[in-house]
């Protein structure tokens, strides 16, 4: 199982899913209307390492973090 954490203003509780890659996660989250607006702009980290491809293979015990853009001063 893979843990999905939503950081910052996404304000969603973590999920535990049986998925094999980030493409599967993307497909699942596109069905959630609250997530659609975040998906295009979020950075993604797997086990605290930034990734840019949806083809990243996921293994049981991995953690995926969705990081929305942040403004600050």
Buried (B, 14 or more C-beta within 10 A) or exposed (E): EBEBBBBEEBEBEEBEBEBEBBEBBBEBBEEEEEBEEBBEEBBBBBEEEEBEEEEBEBEEEBBBBBBBEEEEE
